[in-house]
Amino acid sequence: MDPPSSKERLPLTNVSNVNPRKTIRICDDPVEELRKTVPHGSEESFFLFRKDHNRAANGDNNPFDLLSDEVLLHILKWLPKKTLLSCSQVNRRFNRVTKDETLWQRLDLSNRSLQCNGLVEVLSRGVIVLRLAQTCIADPIPPASQKFPHEIKVQFLDLSMCTISKPTLRALLSNCRALVKLSLENVPLDGGICAEIAQNTRLESLNLTMCSSIDAGGMHSMAKALTKLLSLNVSWTNLSRDAVQELVKNITPHIMHLNIAGCRSTLNDEDVAVLIKRCQKLVALDLSDCTLLTDAAIKTLCKTRRIEYLSLSRCYNIPVASYLNLSELTTLRFLDLFGLVSDQVLDTLKHSLSKVGINKYYHSSVARPTVGTKRTSIWGYRTRD
């Protein structure tokens, strides 16, 4: 086909009055376009966060900068301890405020495993009420390299059934001089540890149930020094004859609650007489499993003025008829005679001692930090917020 002549009509595309325009590509990703303006080799720095110094100067960037430390501290006190540890990693200010002593007054680390340096960090924050029952505390590496802070402020310390070496325990107690109540139930001791316990002259309650290696020297130092002691539990500690004598001759006359159960062949009637004569303020006395006691001990106990609770369970050498003489104890409220009398004799005793509750307590609560279901407190003080 021949091309059209100049006089013939041109195709529509050629006679249009619309000026040709350049094709514009619409970009769906503005970030991608912005990246193209960045010099080559600087794309990695494009995604870096840059602080707006103008906004930071006006305090618009961090609202916490507008709060004083006192207000921030008031906010942090409502947080659990685990959250406080996370907050301490925010910045230097948060780290400083979260270490304030008012946030660490009480702490429960029972049933856990702790490194020795972790325990040091906890004690350095000024903890007053600390529960470490059934906690395993690892020795420092190398041994004796870890130093505890001087003048530890803890006053209520529960180390019941805690796994801790004697050197570590001795080092810990050597820096504790403000203890008011202490529990070391079922923790091995030695003479040095007993000497460190004796340095806490403010002690009012001491629980040493089932502790081993308490010799006469250790008992002498504790009985002589702890003049403010009100509650003492040394049951089932396998005390020697000399240790028992040191206890009854030197224990403070202010003692009110005493448990020396389990002295099967080391506590006799004469020791009870010395004890009762010295300690006129006794309110609770547990002599269970002291099998050398006889009816002479009952006659001595009838001379007391304030005893409200008495336990003579499994004291087999005391005649059953002697227990009827306890009716002379007008202050007696509870009497435990487990594993000793038959049901018929028990009914007779209940009739003769009508105002006395018999066999009401299966376990002794003397000086123990936790009793019954109260697992969130020790000696009545809360360990958790």
C-alpha positions as CSV (number, residue, x, y, z in Angstrom):
1,M,0.0,0.0,0.0
2,D,1.3,3.4,-1.0
3,P,1.9,6.0,1.7
4,P,-0.8,8.7,1.8
5,S,-0.2,11.9,0.1
6,S,0.3,15.2,2.0
7,K,-3.2,16.3,1.2
8,E,-4.8,13.2,2.6
9,R,-5.9,13.0,6.3
10,L,-3.3,11.9,8.7
11,P,-3.9,9.2,11.3
12,L,-5.7,10.3,14.5
13,T,-2.7,10.0,16.6
14,N,-0.8,12.4,14.5
15,V,-3.4,15.1,14.4
16,S,-4.3,15.2,18.1
17,N,-4.1,18.6,19.9
18,V,-2.9,16.9,23.1
19,N,0.8,17.6,23.7
20,P,2.7,14.4,24.4
21,R,3.7,14.0,28.1
22,K,6.4,12.0,29.8
23,T,5.2,8.9,31.5
24,I,5.1,9.3,35.3
25,R,5.6,6.1,37.4
26,I,3.7,6.2,40.7
27,C,5.8,4.8,43.5
28,D,4.0,2.7,46.0
29,D,6.8,2.8,48.5
30,P,8.0,6.3,49.5
31,V,10.7,4.8,51.7
32,E,12.3,3.2,48.8
33,E,12.4,6.5,46.9
34,L,13.9,8.1,49.9
35,R,16.6,5.5,50.1
36,K,17.7,6.4,46.6
37,T,18.6,9.9,47.8
38,V,21.0,8.5,50.4
39,P,24.6,8.4,49.2
40,H,26.0,5.1,48.2
41,G,27.4,3.1,51.1
42,S,25.2,4.9,53.7
43,E,22.0,2.8,53.4
44,E,22.8,0.9,56.6
45,S,22.8,4.2,58.5
46,F,19.4,5.1,57.1
47,F,17.6,2.9,59.7
48,L,19.6,4.1,62.7
49,F,17.6,6.0,65.3
50,R,18.7,9.5,65.8
51,K,17.7,11.4,68.8
52,D,15.9,14.7,68.2
53,H,18.0,17.1,70.3
54,N,15.5,19.8,70.1
55,R,12.7,17.6,71.5
56,A,15.0,16.2,74.2
57,A,15.9,19.7,75.3
58,N,12.3,20.5,75.8
59,G,11.7,17.3,77.8
60,D,9.2,15.9,75.3
61,N,11.2,12.7,74.5
62,N,11.2,11.1,78.0
63,P,8.2,11.8,80.3
64,F,10.1,10.4,83.3
65,D,12.5,13.3,83.1
66,L,9.7,15.5,84.3
67,L,9.4,13.4,87.5
68,S,11.6,13.8,90.6
69,D,13.3,10.8,92.1
70,E,10.8,10.8,95.0
71,V,7.9,10.5,92.6
72,L,9.6,7.8,90.6
73,L,10.4,6.0,93.8
74,H,6.7,6.1,94.8
75,I,5.8,4.5,91.5
76,L,8.4,1.8,91.7
77,K,7.4,0.7,95.1
78,W,4.2,-0.9,93.6
79,L,6.3,-3.2,91.3
80,P,7.3,-6.8,92.2
81,K,11.0,-7.4,92.8
82,K,11.5,-9.2,89.5
83,T,10.2,-6.1,87.6
84,L,12.5,-3.9,89.6
85,L,15.5,-5.8,88.4
86,S,14.3,-5.2,84.8
87,C,13.8,-1.5,85.5
88,S,17.3,-1.2,86.8
89,Q,18.6,-1.9,83.3
90,V,16.8,1.0,81.6
91,N,19.4,3.6,82.3
92,R,21.7,4.9,85.0
93,R,19.0,6.9,86.8
94,F,16.6,3.9,87.0
95,N,19.5,1.7,88.2
96,R,20.2,4.2,91.0
97,V,16.6,4.7,92.1
98,T,15.7,0.9,92.0
99,K,18.5,0.3,94.5
100,D,16.9,2.5,97.1
101,E,16.7,0.7,100.5
102,T,13.0,1.4,100.9
103,L,12.2,-0.9,97.9
104,W,14.0,-3.8,99.5
105,Q,12.8,-3.9,103.1
106,R,11.5,-7.5,102.7
107,L,12.4,-10.4,100.4
108,D,11.5,-14.0,100.0
109,L,14.1,-16.2,98.2
110,S,13.1,-19.5,99.7
111,N,13.4,-22.8,97.7
112,R,15.9,-21.4,95.3
113,S,19.6,-21.7,94.3
114,L,21.8,-18.7,94.9
115,Q,25.3,-17.8,94.0
116,C,27.2,-16.3,96.9
117,N,27.7,-13.0,95.0
118,G,23.9,-12.9,94.5
119,L,23.4,-13.1,98.2
120,V,25.9,-10.3,98.8
121,E,24.1,-8.1,96.3
122,V,20.8,-8.8,98.1
123,L,22.2,-7.9,101.5
124,S,23.9,-4.8,100.2
125,R,20.5,-3.3,99.3
126,G,19.5,-3.0,103.0
127,V,17.1,-6.0,103.4
128,I,15.5,-6.2,106.8
129,V,13.2,-9.2,106.6
130,L,14.8,-12.0,104.6
131,R,13.6,-15.6,104.1
132,L,16.0,-18.1,102.7
133,A,14.3,-21.3,103.9
134,Q,15.4,-24.4,101.9
135,T,17.6,-22.3,99.7
136,C,20.9,-23.6,98.3
137,I,23.7,-21.1,98.6
138,A,26.7,-22.0,96.5
139,D,30.2,-21.4,97.8
140,P,32.3,-18.7,96.2
141,I,35.0,-19.6,93.7
142,P,37.7,-19.6,95.0
143,P,36.5,-20.4,98.5
144,A,36.5,-17.6,101.1
145,S,37.0,-15.0,98.2
146,Q,33.6,-13.4,98.6
147,K,33.2,-10.7,101.2
148,F,29.9,-9.8,102.7
149,P,29.0,-6.1,103.3
150,H,29.9,-4.8,106.7
151,E,27.0,-4.0,109.1
152,I,24.3,-6.0,107.3
153,K,20.9,-4.5,108.2
154,V,18.9,-7.7,108.2
155,Q,17.0,-8.1,111.5
156,F,14.7,-11.1,110.7
157,L,16.6,-14.0,109.0
158,D,15.2,-17.4,108.2
159,L,17.8,-19.9,107.1
160,S,15.7,-23.0,108.0
161,M,16.9,-26.1,106.2
162,C,19.2,-24.0,104.1
163,T,22.1,-25.6,102.3
164,I,25.1,-23.5,103.2
165,S,28.7,-24.3,104.1
166,K,30.0,-23.6,107.6
167,P,32.6,-21.0,106.3
168,T,30.0,-19.1,104.3
169,L,27.6,-19.1,107.2
170,R,30.3,-18.0,109.6
171,A,31.2,-15.1,107.3
172,L,27.6,-14.1,106.9
173,L,26.9,-14.1,110.6
174,S,30.1,-12.2,111.3
175,N,28.7,-9.2,109.6
176,C,25.2,-9.5,111.1
177,R,24.9,-7.5,114.4
178,A,21.4,-6.3,114.2
179,L,19.6,-9.6,114.3
180,V,16.4,-9.8,116.3
181,K,15.0,-13.1,115.2
182,L,17.1,-15.9,113.7
183,S,16.3,-19.5,112.5
184,L,18.9,-22.0,111.6
185,E,16.8,-25.1,111.8
186,N,18.6,-28.3,110.6
187,V,21.7,-26.4,109.6
188,P,25.1,-27.8,110.8
189,L,26.9,-25.5,113.2
190,D,30.3,-25.3,115.0
191,G,31.9,-23.4,117.8
192,G,32.8,-20.4,115.6
193,I,29.2,-20.0,114.3
194,C,27.8,-20.2,117.8
195,A,30.3,-17.4,118.8
196,E,29.0,-15.3,116.0
197,I,25.4,-15.9,117.0
198,A,26.3,-14.8,120.5
199,Q,27.5,-11.4,119.1
200,N,23.9,-10.5,118.3
201,T,23.0,-9.3,121.7
202,R,19.6,-8.0,120.5
203,L,18.4,-11.4,119.7
204,E,14.9,-12.1,121.0
205,S,14.1,-15.4,119.2
206,L,16.5,-18.2,118.2
207,N,15.5,-21.4,116.5
208,L,18.2,-24.1,116.5
209,T,16.0,-27.1,116.1
210,M,17.9,-30.2,114.8
211,C,21.2,-28.3,114.5
212,S,24.3,-30.4,115.0
213,S,27.7,-29.8,116.6
214,I,26.5,-27.5,119.4
215,D,29.1,-28.2,122.1
216,A,29.3,-27.0,125.7
217,G,31.5,-24.0,124.7
218,G,29.1,-22.8,122.1
219,M,26.1,-23.2,124.4
220,H,28.0,-21.3,127.1
221,S,28.8,-18.3,124.8
222,M,25.2,-18.1,123.5
223,A,23.5,-18.5,126.9
224,K,25.8,-15.9,128.6
225,A,25.6,-13.3,125.8
226,L,22.0,-13.4,124.7
227,T,20.5,-11.7,127.7
228,K,17.4,-10.4,125.8
229,L,16.4,-13.8,124.5
230,L,12.6,-14.5,124.9
231,S,12.2,-17.7,122.8
232,L,14.7,-20.5,122.4
233,N,14.3,-23.8,120.6
234,V,17.2,-26.3,120.9
235,S,15.1,-29.4,120.5
236,W,16.7,-32.5,119.0
237,T,20.2,-31.0,118.9
238,N,21.9,-34.0,120.7
239,L,23.1,-31.8,123.5
240,S,25.8,-33.3,125.7
241,R,25.5,-33.5,129.4
242,D,27.9,-30.5,129.8
243,A,25.9,-28.5,127.2
244,V,22.7,-29.0,129.0
245,Q,24.2,-27.9,132.2
246,E,25.6,-24.7,130.6
247,L,22.1,-24.0,129.2
248,V,20.1,-24.4,132.5
249,K,22.7,-22.5,134.6
250,N,23.4,-19.6,132.2
251,I,20.2,-19.0,130.2
252,T,18.7,-15.5,130.7
253,P,16.1,-15.3,133.4
254,H,13.9,-13.3,130.9
255,I,13.3,-16.4,128.8
256,M,9.6,-17.0,128.2
257,H,9.4,-19.8,125.6
258,L,11.8,-22.7,125.8
259,N,12.0,-26.0,123.9
260,I,14.7,-28.5,124.9
261,A,12.9,-31.7,123.7
262,G,14.9,-34.7,122.8
263,C,17.5,-34.7,125.6
264,R,16.8,-38.4,126.3
265,S,19.8,-39.1,128.5
266,T,21.2,-35.7,129.3
267,L,18.4,-33.8,131.1
268,N,17.3,-34.9,134.6
269,D,15.2,-33.8,137.4
270,E,17.9,-31.6,139.0
271,D,18.4,-29.7,135.7
272,V,14.6,-29.0,135.6
273,A,14.8,-27.7,139.2
274,V,17.7,-25.4,138.4
275,L,15.9,-24.1,135.3
276,I,12.6,-23.4,137.0
277,K,14.4,-21.6,139.9
278,R,16.3,-19.4,137.4
279,C,13.6,-18.7,134.9
280,Q,10.5,-17.5,136.7
281,K,8.9,-15.9,133.6
282,L,8.5,-19.2,131.7
283,V,5.2,-19.3,129.8
284,A,5.8,-22.3,127.5
285,L,8.1,-25.2,128.2
286,D,8.6,-28.3,126.0
287,L,10.4,-31.3,127.7
288,S,9.2,-34.0,125.3
289,D,11.3,-37.1,125.0
290,C,13.4,-36.3,128.1
291,T,13.1,-39.9,129.3
292,L,15.2,-39.4,132.5
293,L,12.5,-37.2,134.1
294,T,10.4,-38.6,137.0
295,D,7.6,-37.5,139.2
296,A,10.1,-35.2,141.0
297,A,10.0,-33.0,137.8
298,I,6.2,-32.7,138.1
299,K,6.6,-31.5,141.7
300,T,9.1,-28.9,140.6
301,L,6.8,-27.7,137.7
302,C,3.9,-27.3,140.1
303,K,5.9,-24.5,141.8
304,T,5.9,-22.3,138.7
305,R,3.8,-19.2,138.5
306,R,3.2,-18.4,134.8
307,I,3.4,-21.6,132.7
308,E,0.5,-21.8,130.3
309,Y,1.8,-24.5,127.9
310,L,3.6,-27.7,129.0
311,S,4.7,-30.7,126.9
312,L,5.8,-33.9,128.5
313,S,5.2,-36.3,125.5
314,R,7.0,-39.6,125.7
315,C,8.5,-39.0,129.2
316,Y,8.0,-42.7,130.1
317,N,9.5,-42.6,133.6
318,I,6.9,-40.2,134.9
319,P,4.0,-42.1,136.6
320,V,0.6,-41.4,135.0
321,A,-0.9,-40.6,138.4
322,S,1.6,-37.7,138.8
323,Y,0.0,-35.8,136.0
324,L,-3.1,-35.3,138.2
325,N,-0.9,-33.0,140.4
326,L,-0.7,-30.5,137.6
327,S,-4.2,-29.3,138.7
328,E,-2.2,-27.2,141.2
329,L,-0.9,-25.2,138.2
330,T,-3.7,-22.6,138.0
331,T,-2.1,-20.9,135.0
332,L,-1.9,-24.0,132.9
333,R,-4.0,-23.9,129.7
334,F,-2.5,-26.6,127.4
335,L,-0.8,-29.9,128.2
336,D,0.6,-32.3,125.6
337,L,1.1,-36.0,126.5
338,F,1.4,-37.7,123.1
339,G,2.4,-41.3,122.9
340,L,2.1,-41.7,126.7
341,V,-1.3,-42.5,128.0
342,S,-4.2,-44.6,126.8
343,D,-7.6,-43.2,125.7
344,Q,-9.2,-44.2,129.0
345,V,-6.5,-42.5,131.1
346,L,-6.7,-39.5,128.7
347,D,-10.4,-39.2,129.5
348,T,-9.7,-39.3,133.2
349,L,-7.1,-36.5,132.8
350,K,-9.5,-34.4,130.8
351,H,-12.1,-34.7,133.6
352,S,-9.6,-33.9,136.3
353,L,-8.0,-31.0,134.3
354,S,-11.2,-29.7,132.9
355,K,-9.8,-26.2,132.2
356,V,-6.8,-27.6,130.4
357,G,-6.7,-28.5,126.7
358,I,-4.9,-31.8,126.3
359,N,-3.0,-32.9,123.2
360,K,-4.0,-29.8,121.1
361,Y,-0.6,-29.2,119.5
362,Y,1.2,-31.8,117.4
363,H,4.2,-29.6,116.7
364,S,6.0,-27.0,118.7
365,S,5.9,-23.4,117.5
366,V,8.6,-22.1,119.9
367,A,10.9,-19.7,118.0
368,R,9.8,-21.1,114.6
369,P,9.5,-18.5,111.9
370,T,6.5,-20.0,110.1
371,V,3.6,-21.8,111.7
372,G,0.8,-23.6,109.9
373,T,-0.2,-22.2,106.5
374,K,1.5,-18.8,107.0
375,R,4.2,-19.2,104.4
376,T,4.4,-15.6,103.2
377,S,5.6,-14.3,106.6
378,I,8.2,-15.0,109.2
379,W,7.5,-14.3,112.9
380,G,4.5,-12.3,111.8
381,Y,6.4,-10.1,109.3
382,R,5.5,-10.2,105.6
383,T,8.2,-11.3,103.2
384,R,6.4,-10.5,100.0
385,D,4.8,-7.3,98.8
